[in-house]
Amino acid sequence: MQQWQFFEQYSHEPYIAVARFIAKYLGLPQERMAEYEAKQSGGHKALAVMEKQLSTSPYLTGYCLSTADISLYGYTHVAHEGGFDLNEYPSVLAWIGRIQKQQKYIGMVQVGI
């Protein structure tokens, strides 16, 4: 579980969350385009790692939802706002759907973050 949480902090969030911030909140200003484009490669690498794992199990650590899933779900479910086409990652999309079906689910989009 901790490996996935470290992965989120060092291999996922720095790319996907930052690309989302530049696109959604800054409006892709020309002076940040090189940084935005540089984040795309790292973000796709992170999504590919998740896709590989989620093609073998319904959740990141196996068959039960864990804090690893919650940690990575946060920015993954809004990754499209950072320019990442999640249709390229069908297992990730299915995982997002499983999480959204959890009892008492509230996503970032629903609270306007």
Biopython code that builds the backbone (N, CA, C, O; Angstrom):
import numpy as np
from Bio.PDB.StructureBuilder import StructureBuilder

atoms = [
    (1, "MET", "N", (0.813, -1.176, 0.000)),
    (1, "MET", "CA", (0.000, 0.000, 0.000)),
    (1, "MET", "C", (0.867, 1.255, 0.000)),
    (1, "MET", "O", (0.612, 2.202, -0.744)),
    (2, "GLN", "N", (1.885, 1.246, 0.840)),
    (2, "GLN", "CA", (2.753, 2.424, 0.903)),
    (2, "GLN", "C", (3.498, 2.658, -0.404)),
    (2, "GLN", "O", (3.751, 3.806, -0.771)),
    (3, "GLN", "N", (3.852, 1.592, -1.110)),
    (3, "GLN", "CA", (4.517, 1.775, -2.400)),
    (3, "GLN", "C", (3.633, 2.573, -3.349)),
    (3, "GLN", "O", (4.126, 3.441, -4.069)),
    (4, "TRP", "N", (2.336, 2.290, -3.357)),
    (4, "TRP", "CA", (1.410, 3.033, -4.208)),
    (4, "TRP", "C", (1.288, 4.480, -3.738)),
    (4, "TRP", "O", (1.161, 5.388, -4.559)),
    (5, "GLN", "N", (1.326, 4.698, -2.444)),
    (5, "GLN", "CA", (1.229, 6.073, -1.955)),
    (5, "GLN", "C", (2.495, 6.866, -2.287)),
    (5, "GLN", "O", (2.414, 8.052, -2.608)),
    (6, "PHE", "N", (3.647, 6.228, -2.213)),
    (6, "PHE", "CA", (4.875, 6.901, -2.654)),
    (6, "PHE", "C", (4.822, 7.145, -4.165)),
    (6, "PHE", "O", (5.245, 8.197, -4.643)),
    (7, "PHE", "N", (4.310, 6.182, -4.898)),
    (7, "PHE", "CA", (4.144, 6.341, -6.338)),
    (7, "PHE", "C", (3.278, 7.568, -6.628)),
    (7, "PHE", "O", (3.596, 8.362, -7.513)),
    (8, "GLU", "N", (2.197, 7.716, -5.886)),
    (8, "GLU", "CA", (1.305, 8.871, -6.092)),
    (8, "GLU", "C", (2.062, 10.172, -5.880)),
    (8, "GLU", "O", (1.911, 11.111, -6.662)),
    (9, "GLN", "N", (2.862, 10.237, -4.848)),
    (9, "GLN", "CA", (3.567, 11.471, -4.508)),
    (9, "GLN", "C", (4.705, 11.819, -5.463)),
    (9, "GLN", "O", (4.959, 12.996, -5.721)),
    (10, "TYR", "N", (5.386, 10.810, -5.985)),
    (10, "TYR", "CA", (6.593, 11.074, -6.763)),
    (10, "TYR", "C", (6.492, 10.779, -8.261)),
    (10, "TYR", "O", (7.285, 11.301, -9.045)),
    (11, "SER", "N", (5.532, 9.956, -8.665)),
    (11, "SER", "CA", (5.449, 9.562, -10.075)),
    (11, "SER", "C", (4.107, 9.905, -10.716)),
    (11, "SER", "O", (3.956, 9.765, -11.930)),
    (12, "HIS", "N", (3.150, 10.343, -9.942)),
    (12, "HIS", "CA", (1.806, 10.616, -10.443)),
    (12, "HIS", "C", (1.440, 12.087, -10.254)),
    (12, "HIS", "O", (1.266, 12.816, -11.231)),
    (13, "GLU", "N", (1.327, 12.511, -9.037)),
    (13, "GLU", "CA", (0.886, 13.873, -8.710)),
    (13, "GLU", "C", (1.745, 14.965, -9.353)),
    (13, "GLU", "O", (1.183, 15.942, -9.848)),
    (14, "PRO", "N", (3.065, 14.854, -9.372)),
    (14, "PRO", "CA", (3.865, 15.929, -9.958)),
    (14, "PRO", "C", (3.584, 16.155, -11.446)),
    (14, "PRO", "O", (3.881, 17.225, -11.978)),
    (15, "TYR", "N", (3.031, 15.182, -12.097)),
    (15, "TYR", "CA", (2.734, 15.300, -13.527)),
    (15, "TYR", "C", (1.261, 15.593, -13.766)),
    (15, "TYR", "O", (0.921, 16.589, -14.405)),
    (16, "ILE", "N", (0.400, 14.749, -13.267)),
    (16, "ILE", "CA", (-1.027, 14.867, -13.568)),
    (16, "ILE", "C", (-1.637, 16.075, -12.875)),
    (16, "ILE", "O", (-2.368, 16.837, -13.507)),
    (17, "ALA", "N", (-1.361, 16.264, -11.612)),
    (17, "ALA", "CA", (-1.943, 17.404, -10.895)),
    (17, "ALA", "C", (-1.400, 18.730, -11.414)),
    (17, "ALA", "O", (-2.150, 19.697, -11.545)),
    (18, "VAL", "N", (-0.115, 18.784, -11.706)),
    (18, "VAL", "CA", (0.474, 20.038, -12.184)),
    (18, "VAL", "C", (-0.049, 20.371, -13.585)),
    (18, "VAL", "O", (-0.359, 21.529, -13.866)),
    (19, "ALA", "N", (-0.150, 19.379, -14.458)),
    (19, "ALA", "CA", (-0.718, 19.623, -15.795)),
    (19, "ALA", "C", (-2.152, 20.118, -15.672)),
    (19, "ALA", "O", (-2.555, 21.034, -16.390)),
    (20, "ARG", "N", (-2.922, 19.527, -14.774)),
    (20, "ARG", "CA", (-4.309, 19.958, -14.548)),
    (20, "ARG", "C", (-4.346, 21.396, -14.059)),
    (20, "ARG", "O", (-5.163, 22.187, -14.532)),
    (21, "PHE", "N", (-3.480, 21.747, -13.124)),
    (21, "PHE", "CA", (-3.443, 23.106, -12.603)),
    (21, "PHE", "C", (-3.143, 24.110, -13.716)),
    (21, "PHE", "O", (-3.804, 25.142, -13.832)),
    (22, "ILE", "N", (-2.146, 23.795, -14.526)),
    (22, "ILE", "CA", (-1.764, 24.707, -15.604)),
    (22, "ILE", "C", (-2.909, 24.873, -16.605)),
    (22, "ILE", "O", (-3.179, 25.982, -17.068)),
    (23, "ALA", "N", (-3.571, 23.779, -16.932)),
    (23, "ALA", "CA", (-4.658, 23.834, -17.913)),
    (23, "ALA", "C", (-5.932, 24.441, -17.326)),
    (23, "ALA", "O", (-6.495, 25.375, -17.895)),
    (24, "LYS", "N", (-6.376, 23.920, -16.211)),
    (24, "LYS", "CA", (-7.682, 24.307, -15.663)),
    (24, "LYS", "C", (-7.663, 25.659, -14.959)),
    (24, "LYS", "O", (-8.557, 26.479, -15.166)),
    (25, "TYR", "N", (-6.676, 25.891, -14.149)),
    (25, "TYR", "CA", (-6.684, 27.094, -13.326)),
    (25, "TYR", "C", (-5.891, 28.255, -13.909)),
    (25, "TYR", "O", (-6.176, 29.415, -13.610)),
    (26, "LEU", "N", (-4.903, 27.953, -14.734)),
    (26, "LEU", "CA", (-4.137, 29.032, -15.365)),
    (26, "LEU", "C", (-4.561, 29.276, -16.807)),
    (26, "LEU", "O", (-4.212, 30.301, -17.392)),
    (27, "GLY", "N", (-5.313, 28.339, -17.382)),
    (27, "GLY", "CA", (-5.802, 28.512, -18.752)),
    (27, "GLY", "C", (-4.751, 28.302, -19.829)),
    (27, "GLY", "O", (-4.838, 28.900, -20.901)),
    (28, "LEU", "N", (-3.765, 27.466, -19.564)),
    (28, "LEU", "CA", (-2.680, 27.152, -20.508)),
    (28, "LEU", "C", (-1.979, 28.408, -21.047)),
    (28, "LEU", "O", (-1.946, 28.630, -22.258)),
    (29, "PRO", "N", (-1.427, 29.216, -20.159)),
    (29, "PRO", "CA", (-0.722, 30.408, -20.643)),
    (29, "PRO", "C", (0.522, 30.019, -21.446)),
    (29, "PRO", "O", (1.182, 29.024, -21.149)),
    (30, "GLN", "N", (0.820, 30.798, -22.436)),
    (30, "GLN", "CA", (1.953, 30.510, -23.326)),
    (30, "GLN", "C", (3.250, 30.309, -22.548)),
    (30, "GLN", "O", (4.047, 29.440, -22.899)),
    (31, "GLU", "N", (3.470, 31.085, -21.515)),
    (31, "GLU", "CA", (4.724, 30.974, -20.755)),
    (31, "GLU", "C", (4.817, 29.692, -19.933)),
    (31, "GLU", "O", (5.884, 29.386, -19.400)),
    (32, "ARG", "N", (3.726, 28.938, -19.817)),
    (32, "ARG", "CA", (3.755, 27.661, -19.086)),
    (32, "ARG", "C", (3.556, 26.454, -20.014)),
    (32, "ARG", "O", (3.497, 25.321, -19.538)),
    (33, "MET", "N", (3.454, 26.681, -21.320)),
    (33, "MET", "CA", (3.190, 25.584, -22.260)),
    (33, "MET", "C", (4.296, 24.538, -22.270)),
    (33, "MET", "O", (4.003, 23.344, -22.329)),
    (34, "ALA", "N", (5.538, 24.948, -22.216)),
    (34, "ALA", "CA", (6.639, 23.976, -22.224)),
    (34, "ALA", "C", (6.563, 23.091, -20.979)),
    (34, "ALA", "O", (6.774, 21.881, -21.065)),
    (35, "GLU", "N", (6.269, 23.676, -19.846)),
    (35, "GLU", "CA", (6.131, 22.908, -18.608)),
    (35, "GLU", "C", (4.940, 21.952, -18.713)),
    (35, "GLU", "O", (5.047, 20.781, -18.351)),
    (36, "TYR", "N", (3.814, 22.453, -19.205)),
    (36, "TYR", "CA", (2.616, 21.632, -19.386)),
    (36, "TYR", "C", (2.907, 20.430, -20.288)),
    (36, "TYR", "O", (2.561, 19.296, -19.956)),
    (37, "GLU", "N", (3.537, 20.685, -21.414)),
    (37, "GLU", "CA", (3.854, 19.606, -22.355)),
    (37, "GLU", "C", (4.843, 18.613, -21.751)),
    (37, "GLU", "O", (4.755, 17.415, -22.020)),
    (38, "ALA", "N", (5.775, 19.090, -20.946)),
    (38, "ALA", "CA", (6.744, 18.198, -20.292)),
    (38, "ALA", "C", (6.059, 17.281, -19.285)),
    (38, "ALA", "O", (6.543, 16.175, -19.046)),
    (39, "LYS", "N", (4.967, 17.699, -18.700)),
    (39, "LYS", "CA", (4.244, 16.890, -17.719)),
    (39, "LYS", "C", (3.470, 15.740, -18.367)),
    (39, "LYS", "O", (3.138, 14.764, -17.695)),
    (40, "GLN", "N", (3.184, 15.846, -19.649)),
    (40, "GLN", "CA", (2.381, 14.832, -20.325)),
    (40, "GLN", "C", (3.063, 13.464, -20.337)),
    (40, "GLN", "O", (2.413, 12.453, -20.067)),
    (41, "SER", "N", (4.321, 13.416, -20.638)),
    (41, "SER", "CA", (5.038, 12.136, -20.701)),
    (41, "SER", "C", (5.026, 11.423, -19.353)),
    (41, "SER", "O", (4.703, 10.237, -19.283)),
    (42, "GLY", "N", (5.372, 12.133, -18.292)),
    (42, "GLY", "CA", (5.390, 11.535, -16.960)),
    (42, "GLY", "C", (4.010, 11.090, -16.513)),
    (42, "GLY", "O", (3.867, 10.051, -15.868)),
    (43, "GLY", "N", (2.990, 11.874, -16.854)),
    (43, "GLY", "CA", (1.628, 11.509, -16.499)),
    (43, "GLY", "C", (1.181, 10.246, -17.208)),
    (43, "GLY", "O", (0.535, 9.386, -16.610)),
    (44, "HIS", "N", (1.525, 10.135, -18.482)),
    (44, "HIS", "CA", (1.161, 8.923, -19.225)),
    (44, "HIS", "C", (1.919, 7.700, -18.702)),
    (44, "HIS", "O", (1.380, 6.593, -18.688)),
    (45, "LYS", "N", (3.157, 7.899, -18.277)),
    (45, "LYS", "CA", (3.895, 6.782, -17.671)),
    (45, "LYS", "C", (3.191, 6.300, -16.408)),
    (45, "LYS", "O", (3.045, 5.097, -16.193)),
    (46, "ALA", "N", (2.760, 7.238, -15.578)),
    (46, "ALA", "CA", (2.067, 6.872, -14.336)),
    (46, "ALA", "C", (0.757, 6.150, -14.645)),
    (46, "ALA", "O", (0.440, 5.140, -14.018)),
    (47, "LEU", "N", (0.006, 6.662, -15.602)),
    (47, "LEU", "CA", (-1.263, 6.020, -15.963)),
    (47, "LEU", "C", (-1.027, 4.624, -16.535)),
    (47, "LEU", "O", (-1.824, 3.715, -16.304)),
    (48, "ALA", "N", (0.058, 4.452, -17.277)),
    (48, "ALA", "CA", (0.371, 3.125, -17.827)),
    (48, "ALA", "C", (0.707, 2.127, -16.722)),
    (48, "ALA", "O", (0.334, 0.957, -16.812)),
    (49, "VAL", "N", (1.400, 2.575, -15.689)),
    (49, "VAL", "CA", (1.699, 1.701, -14.546)),
    (49, "VAL", "C", (0.398, 1.281, -13.869)),
    (49, "VAL", "O", (0.209, 0.111, -13.534)),
    (50, "MET", "N", (-0.486, 2.238, -13.674)),
    (50, "MET", "CA", (-1.777, 1.928, -13.056)),
    (50, "MET", "C", (-2.587, 0.988, -13.938)),
    (50, "MET", "O", (-3.204, 0.045, -13.443)),
    (51, "GLU", "N", (-2.587, 1.238, -15.229)),
    (51, "GLU", "CA", (-3.324, 0.389, -16.176)),
    (51, "GLU", "C", (-2.838, -1.051, -16.091)),
    (51, "GLU", "O", (-3.644, -1.981, -16.069)),
    (52, "LYS", "N", (-1.534, -1.232, -16.045)),
    (52, "LYS", "CA", (-0.977, -2.585, -15.971)),
    (52, "LYS", "C", (-1.467, -3.308, -14.720)),
    (52, "LYS", "O", (-1.901, -4.458, -14.795)),
    (53, "GLN", "N", (-1.400, -2.640, -13.575)),
    (53, "GLN", "CA", (-1.837, -3.266, -12.327)),
    (53, "GLN", "C", (-3.337, -3.521, -12.336)),
    (53, "GLN", "O", (-3.791, -4.596, -11.944)),
    (54, "LEU", "N", (-4.098, -2.541, -12.781)),
    (54, "LEU", "CA", (-5.555, -2.665, -12.739)),
    (54, "LEU", "C", (-6.100, -3.617, -13.801)),
    (54, "LEU", "O", (-7.285, -3.950, -13.778)),
    (55, "SER", "N", (-5.269, -4.050, -14.711)),
    (55, "SER", "CA", (-5.699, -5.074, -15.669)),
    (55, "SER", "C", (-5.624, -6.468, -15.044)),
    (55, "SER", "O", (-6.118, -7.442, -15.611)),
    (56, "THR", "N", (-4.991, -6.549, -13.853)),
    (56, "THR", "CA", (-4.860, -7.848, -13.174)),
    (56, "THR", "C", (-5.667, -7.940, -11.883)),
    (56, "THR", "O", (-5.871, -9.037, -11.363)),
    (57, "SER", "N", (-6.129, -6.806, -11.357)),
    (57, "SER", "CA", (-6.923, -6.809, -10.126)),
    (57, "SER", "C", (-7.861, -5.598, -10.140)),
    (57, "SER", "O", (-7.562, -4.588, -10.776)),
    (58, "PRO", "N", (-8.987, -5.698, -9.444)),
    (58, "PRO", "CA", (-9.949, -4.597, -9.476)),
    (58, "PRO", "C", (-9.480, -3.338, -8.746)),
    (58, "PRO", "O", (-9.930, -2.234, -9.053)),
    (59, "TYR", "N", (-8.587, -3.504, -7.791)),
    (59, "TYR", "CA", (-8.052, -2.366, -7.045)),
    (59, "TYR", "C", (-6.530, -2.468, -7.032)),
    (59, "TYR", "O", (-5.973, -3.518, -7.354)),
    (60, "LEU", "N", (-5.875, -1.403, -6.668)),
    (60, "LEU", "CA", (-4.417, -1.350, -6.778)),
    (60, "LEU", "C", (-3.696, -2.390, -5.932)),
    (60, "LEU", "O", (-2.638, -2.881, -6.324)),
    (61, "THR", "N", (-4.253, -2.728, -4.782)),
    (61, "THR", "CA", (-3.587, -3.712, -3.928)),
    (61, "THR", "C", (-4.302, -5.054, -3.926)),
    (61, "THR", "O", (-4.002, -5.906, -3.090)),
    (62, "GLY", "N", (-5.225, -5.258, -4.828)),
    (62, "GLY", "CA", (-5.913, -6.543, -4.901)),
    (62, "GLY", "C", (-7.402, -6.418, -5.109)),
    (62, "GLY", "O", (-7.855, -5.771, -6.053)),
    (63, "TYR", "N", (-8.169, -7.040, -4.224)),
    (63, "TYR", "CA", (-9.614, -7.155, -4.419)),
    (63, "TYR", "C", (-10.439, -6.279, -3.496)),
    (63, "TYR", "O", (-11.667, -6.367, -3.496)),
    (64, "CYS", "N", (-9.782, -5.430, -2.705)),
    (64, "CYS", "CA", (-10.496, -4.532, -1.795)),
    (64, "CYS", "C", (-9.999, -3.110, -1.992)),
    (64, "CYS", "O", (-8.813, -2.881, -2.228)),
    (65, "LEU", "N", (-10.897, -2.178, -1.894)),
    (65, "LEU", "CA", (-10.553, -0.763, -1.913)),
    (65, "LEU", "C", (-9.637, -0.460, -0.727)),
    (65, "LEU", "O", (-9.881, -0.925, 0.387)),
    (66, "SER", "N", (-8.584, 0.320, -0.971)),
    (66, "SER", "CA", (-7.646, 0.661, 0.097)),
    (66, "SER", "C", (-7.280, 2.137, 0.013)),
    (66, "SER", "O", (-7.705, 2.847, -0.899)),
    (67, "THR", "N", (-6.491, 2.582, 0.970)),
    (67, "THR", "CA", (-6.033, 3.969, 0.923)),
    (67, "THR", "C", (-5.134, 4.231, -0.291)),
    (67, "THR", "O", (-4.989, 5.377, -0.717)),
    (68, "ALA", "N", (-4.544, 3.199, -0.837)),
    (68, "ALA", "CA", (-3.760, 3.363, -2.074)),
    (68, "ALA", "C", (-4.685, 3.832, -3.200)),
    (68, "ALA", "O", (-4.337, 4.741, -3.953)),
    (69, "ASP", "N", (-5.854, 3.214, -3.311)),
    (69, "ASP", "CA", (-6.819, 3.610, -4.335)),
    (69, "ASP", "C", (-7.318, 5.032, -4.095)),
    (69, "ASP", "O", (-7.424, 5.827, -5.029)),
    (70, "ILE", "N", (-7.617, 5.339, -2.860)),
    (70, "ILE", "CA", (-8.120, 6.672, -2.539)),
    (70, "ILE", "C", (-7.068, 7.725, -2.869)),
    (70, "ILE", "O", (-7.392, 8.776, -3.420)),
    (71, "SER", "N", (-5.814, 7.447, -2.534)),
    (71, "SER", "CA", (-4.727, 8.383, -2.823)),
    (71, "SER", "C", (-4.594, 8.656, -4.315)),
    (71, "SER", "O", (-4.444, 9.804, -4.733)),
    (72, "LEU", "N", (-4.648, 7.610, -5.101)),
    (72, "LEU", "CA", (-4.445, 7.773, -6.541)),
    (72, "LEU", "C", (-5.705, 8.201, -7.286)),
    (72, "LEU", "O", (-5.620, 8.783, -8.367)),
    (73, "TYR", "N", (-6.842, 7.923, -6.730)),
    (73, "TYR", "CA", (-8.090, 8.313, -7.373)),
    (73, "TYR", "C", (-8.208, 9.834, -7.506)),
    (73, "TYR", "O", (-8.667, 10.337, -8.531)),
    (74, "GLY", "N", (-7.797, 10.554, -6.476)),
    (74, "GLY", "CA", (-7.995, 11.999, -6.406)),
    (74, "GLY", "C", (-7.689, 12.738, -7.697)),
    (74, "GLY", "O", (-8.561, 13.420, -8.235)),
    (75, "TYR", "N", (-6.489, 12.620, -8.198)),
    (75, "TYR", "CA", (-6.143, 13.324, -9.427)),
    (75, "TYR", "C", (-6.359, 12.483, -10.675)),
    (75, "TYR", "O", (-6.438, 13.029, -11.776)),
    (76, "THR", "N", (-6.457, 11.169, -10.530)),
    (76, "THR", "CA", (-6.675, 10.346, -11.718)),
    (76, "THR", "C", (-8.049, 10.605, -12.323)),
    (76, "THR", "O", (-8.175, 10.692, -13.544)),
    (77, "HIS", "N", (-9.076, 10.729, -11.493)),
    (77, "HIS", "CA", (-10.417, 10.885, -12.056)),
    (77, "HIS", "C", (-10.644, 12.246, -12.719)),
    (77, "HIS", "O", (-11.642, 12.435, -13.414)),
    (78, "VAL", "N", (-9.738, 13.181, -12.511)),
    (78, "VAL", "CA", (-9.826, 14.471, -13.193)),
    (78, "VAL", "C", (-8.622, 14.700, -14.117)),
    (78, "VAL", "O", (-8.358, 15.829, -14.531)),
    (79, "ALA", "N", (-7.907, 13.642, -14.429)),
    (79, "ALA", "CA", (-6.705, 13.755, -15.269)),
    (79, "ALA", "C", (-7.015, 14.327, -16.648)),
    (79, "ALA", "O", (-6.170, 14.981, -17.258)),
    (80, "HIS", "N", (-8.223, 14.080, -17.132)),
    (80, "HIS", "CA", (-8.609, 14.635, -18.444)),
    (80, "HIS", "C", (-8.522, 16.165, -18.446)),
    (80, "HIS", "O", (-8.304, 16.772, -19.494)),
    (81, "GLU", "N", (-8.691, 16.783, -17.284)),
    (81, "GLU", "CA", (-8.591, 18.238, -17.186)),
    (81, "GLU", "C", (-7.148, 18.716, -17.350)),
    (81, "GLU", "O", (-6.904, 19.911, -17.514)),
    (82, "GLY", "N", (-6.206, 17.794, -17.308)),
    (82, "GLY", "CA", (-4.804, 18.108, -17.526)),
    (82, "GLY", "C", (-4.322, 17.632, -18.886)),
    (82, "GLY", "O", (-3.122, 17.629, -19.161)),
    (83, "GLY", "N", (-5.264, 17.228, -19.739)),
    (83, "GLY", "CA", (-4.915, 16.829, -21.097)),
    (83, "GLY", "C", (-4.660, 15.350, -21.286)),
    (83, "GLY", "O", (-4.158, 14.950, -22.337)),
    (84, "PHE", "N", (-4.987, 14.526, -20.307)),
    (84, "PHE", "CA", (-4.751, 13.082, -20.392)),
    (84, "PHE", "C", (-6.042, 12.389, -20.827)),
    (84, "PHE", "O", (-7.065, 12.484, -20.149)),
    (85, "ASP", "N", (-5.984, 11.702, -21.945)),
    (85, "ASP", "CA", (-7.154, 10.985, -22.456)),
    (85, "ASP", "C", (-7.238, 9.633, -21.761)),
    (85, "ASP", "O", (-6.486, 8.710, -22.076)),
    (86, "LEU", "N", (-8.152, 9.530, -20.824)),
    (86, "LEU", "CA", (-8.268, 8.289, -20.058)),
    (86, "LEU", "C", (-8.858, 7.149, -20.869)),
    (86, "LEU", "O", (-8.819, 6.000, -20.428)),
    (87, "ASN", "N", (-9.400, 7.436, -22.038)),
    (87, "ASN", "CA", (-9.884, 6.354, -22.905)),
    (87, "ASN", "C", (-8.750, 5.434, -23.336)),
    (87, "ASN", "O", (-8.997, 4.307, -23.767)),
    (88, "GLU", "N", (-7.525, 5.895, -23.226)),
    (88, "GLU", "CA", (-6.354, 5.071, -23.545)),
    (88, "GLU", "C", (-6.075, 4.043, -22.442)),
    (88, "GLU", "O", (-5.228, 3.166, -22.607)),
    (89, "TYR", "N", (-6.787, 4.155, -21.327)),
    (89, "TYR", "CA", (-6.541, 3.324, -20.156)),
    (89, "TYR", "C", (-7.857, 2.702, -19.670)),
    (89, "TYR", "O", (-8.417, 3.148, -18.669)),
    (90, "PRO", "N", (-8.352, 1.680, -20.371)),
    (90, "PRO", "CA", (-9.671, 1.115, -20.023)),
    (90, "PRO", "C", (-9.743, 0.516, -18.624)),
    (90, "PRO", "O", (-10.792, 0.580, -17.983)),
    (91, "SER", "N", (-8.670, -0.054, -18.146)),
    (91, "SER", "CA", (-8.699, -0.618, -16.786)),
    (91, "SER", "C", (-8.753, 0.487, -15.742)),
    (91, "SER", "O", (-9.386, 0.329, -14.698)),
    (92, "VAL", "N", (-8.098, 1.591, -16.018)),
    (92, "VAL", "CA", (-8.165, 2.746, -15.115)),
    (92, "VAL", "C", (-9.589, 3.295, -15.108)),
    (92, "VAL", "O", (-10.121, 3.617, -14.045)),
    (93, "LEU", "N", (-10.208, 3.405, -16.277)),
    (93, "LEU", "CA", (-11.588, 3.892, -16.328)),
    (93, "LEU", "C", (-12.542, 2.971, -15.572)),
    (93, "LEU", "O", (-13.433, 3.445, -14.868)),
    (94, "ALA", "N", (-12.362, 1.676, -15.712)),
    (94, "ALA", "CA", (-13.212, 0.726, -14.981)),
    (94, "ALA", "C", (-13.009, 0.884, -13.476)),
    (94, "ALA", "O", (-13.972, 0.828, -12.710)),
    (95, "TRP", "N", (-11.771, 1.078, -13.053)),
    (95, "TRP", "CA", (-11.440, 1.297, -11.643)),
    (95, "TRP", "C", (-12.108, 2.565, -11.122)),
    (95, "TRP", "O", (-12.661, 2.570, -10.022)),
    (96, "ILE", "N", (-12.061, 3.636, -11.904)),
    (96, "ILE", "CA", (-12.734, 4.877, -11.529)),
    (96, "ILE", "C", (-14.221, 4.603, -11.316)),
    (96, "ILE", "O", (-14.811, 5.072, -10.343)),
    (97, "GLY", "N", (-14.819, 3.844, -12.227)),
    (97, "GLY", "CA", (-16.227, 3.496, -12.093)),
    (97, "GLY", "C", (-16.515, 2.709, -10.821)),
    (97, "GLY", "O", (-17.523, 2.947, -10.155)),
    (98, "ARG", "N", (-15.642, 1.781, -10.487)),
    (98, "ARG", "CA", (-15.831, 1.000, -9.253)),
    (98, "ARG", "C", (-15.772, 1.902, -8.014)),
    (98, "ARG", "O", (-16.553, 1.739, -7.077)),
    (99, "ILE", "N", (-14.859, 2.826, -8.027)),
    (99, "ILE", "CA", (-14.734, 3.730, -6.885)),
    (99, "ILE", "C", (-15.961, 4.633, -6.785)),
    (99, "ILE", "O", (-16.471, 4.872, -5.691)),
    (100, "GLN", "N", (-16.429, 5.127, -7.910)),
    (100, "GLN", "CA", (-17.584, 6.017, -7.891)),
    (100, "GLN", "C", (-18.865, 5.312, -7.438)),
    (100, "GLN", "O", (-19.828, 5.971, -7.048)),
    (101, "LYS", "N", (-18.880, 4.003, -7.487)),
    (101, "LYS", "CA", (-20.041, 3.243, -7.021)),
    (101, "LYS", "C", (-19.987, 2.935, -5.523)),
    (101, "LYS", "O", (-20.910, 2.333, -4.975)),
    (102, "GLN", "N", (-18.914, 3.346, -4.874)),
    (102, "GLN", "CA", (-18.792, 3.099, -3.435)),
    (102, "GLN", "C", (-19.849, 3.893, -2.675)),
    (102, "GLN", "O", (-20.205, 5.006, -3.061)),
    (103, "GLN", "N", (-20.337, 3.313, -1.604)),
    (103, "GLN", "CA", (-21.317, 3.975, -0.762)),
    (103, "GLN", "C", (-20.737, 5.285, -0.217)),
    (103, "GLN", "O", (-19.587, 5.315, 0.221)),
    (104, "LYS", "N", (-21.498, 6.333, -0.240)),
    (104, "LYS", "CA", (-21.137, 7.661, 0.266)),
    (104, "LYS", "C", (-20.010, 8.329, -0.526)),
    (104, "LYS", "O", (-19.305, 9.191, -0.003)),
    (105, "TYR", "N", (-19.845, 7.929, -1.782)),
    (105, "TYR", "CA", (-18.827, 8.519, -2.650)),
    (105, "TYR", "C", (-19.115, 10.013, -2.875)),
    (105, "TYR", "O", (-20.256, 10.403, -3.127)),
    (106, "ILE", "N", (-18.071, 10.835, -2.781)),
    (106, "ILE", "CA", (-18.146, 12.240, -3.179)),
    (106, "ILE", "C", (-16.842, 12.546, -3.907)),
    (106, "ILE", "O", (-15.764, 12.427, -3.325)),
    (107, "GLY", "N", (-16.930, 12.935, -5.157)),
    (107, "GLY", "CA", (-15.747, 13.237, -5.947)),
    (107, "GLY", "C", (-15.391, 14.717, -5.924)),
    (107, "GLY", "O", (-16.212, 15.558, -5.556)),
    (108, "MET", "N", (-14.157, 15.029, -6.320)),
    (108, "MET", "CA", (-13.701, 16.421, -6.359)),
    (108, "MET", "C", (-14.575, 17.270, -7.271)),
    (108, "MET", "O", (-14.834, 18.435, -6.971)),
    (109, "VAL", "N", (-15.026, 16.708, -8.364)),
    (109, "VAL", "CA", (-15.846, 17.450, -9.318)),
    (109, "VAL", "C", (-17.156, 17.861, -8.659)),
    (109, "VAL", "O", (-17.667, 18.951, -8.917)),
    (110, "GLN", "N", (-17.698, 17.002, -7.815)),
    (110, "GLN", "CA", (-18.971, 17.296, -7.161)),
    (110, "GLN", "C", (-18.874, 18.425, -6.148)),
    (110, "GLN", "O", (-19.869, 19.099, -5.878)),
    (111, "VAL", "N", (-17.713, 18.639, -5.594)),
    (111, "VAL", "CA", (-17.550, 19.711, -4.623)),
    (111, "VAL", "C", (-16.849, 20.926, -5.240)),
    (111, "VAL", "O", (-16.546, 21.890, -4.537)),
    (112, "GLY", "N", (-16.596, 20.882, -6.533)),
    (112, "GLY", "CA", (-16.078, 22.030, -7.249)),
    (112, "GLY", "C", (-14.601, 22.297, -7.115)),
    (112, "GLY", "O", (-14.164, 23.435, -7.287)),
    (113, "ILE", "N", (-13.813, 21.271, -6.811)),
    (113, "ILE", "CA", (-12.365, 21.476, -6.678)),
    (113, "ILE", "C", (-11.715, 21.295, -8.024)),
    (113, "ILE", "O", (-10.496, 21.422, -8.143)),
]
sb = StructureBuilder()
sb.init_structure("model")
sb.init_model(0)
sb.init_chain("A")
sb.init_seg("    ")
for serial, (resi, resn, name, xyz) in enumerate(atoms, 1):
    if name == "N":
        sb.init_residue(resn, " ", resi, " ")
    sb.init_atom(name, np.array(xyz, "f"), 0.0, 1.0, " ", f" {name:<3s}", serial, name[0])
structure = sb.get_structure()
